[in-house]
Amino acid sequence: MIKKIKEIEFKYDIWFLTTIKDKIIINDYSTGIAIYNKHFDLIKKFFITKHITIYPYLLYINNNEILLYCDENMKLVYINANDFKCKIIDIPKNMKKINFSKAYEWYENKIILSSYCSQFFEVNLNKCTIKEINTNYVKKCYSNFYNLYKIYTSFIYKGNSITIF
């Protein structure tokens, strides 16, 4: 049986929605992110920038942390849903738009992201930076992740749909 807890009316479209533990995260119009508890009480709002576009398929989660890729705005947005820290990482203009894949590895304050074009990137949350890293470096230092990435992309290129945990 489904029980109605609360009803909220939004004056804008909700086009981003995810959950982290007991928190619900949605777009806050086109300016940022709003975090609600499981009873839909507003906990925190983050203003990121005007006209930000956040897509639900461009997110990376690690326990109570989330990294969002806002490709139209060339930004990565890090949010810690425990202490409500928010960091905005500008992607250098020389990187252009990156077609990030869903294969990633999160190591404490570093996140290794991959693209569908065999590019790898290291996001440093302490320094709020992103840089491209060499494939050989990824093979050597993150061999388990690299092997997983190769399996993931081989399935994608064959046209299959898979989910990797």
Steps between C-alpha positions, in 0.01 A plus 500: 500500500630844407457776754514866406749679726497853371414695189726772363416719204794622294467793263766354272585170338687239697748351256759376745422266785709256697527371854798461729425291806197675657529824301324602179692725264333698221580795278407837648346660193798565272731649759611217724411201714253450786527224759193366679463242773287188452193697615561762229603769747757732344841458665733704281519691172815560299523782249744395228449742212220641289371273225676185616401177333530183706417166346420190707729273299810716559548434869743300707422386855721389788309435825374848603689684228396585149684644201290656223623576151329804354620472144323806360661714772837319502489444875528215744301544820596309812250473785545326832151414626628448857661835575347688202831610356481603138791554262481620142777391268535689174606282210775673301382630165775307317333173606188586302191289563580150620278201443558342842408135543332350806822314588678679784695432816481710816809497725440723804562851357584389147263377234615331181257567217505347154363594162366283224811597298750331735588823678549509875474790741593554861278724710670627813236612750755661734642723226172531303671400177456262212778387270540243226722208597690255284350158423824327602483675837144373548603145400787509750345685798134404461523160330173363643312806383665488157403133454143579601497795258612276212221251575244780532593667172510168314136442597399856413656487156319174427173683559413318821361676803666408829533632850821456698506516877 
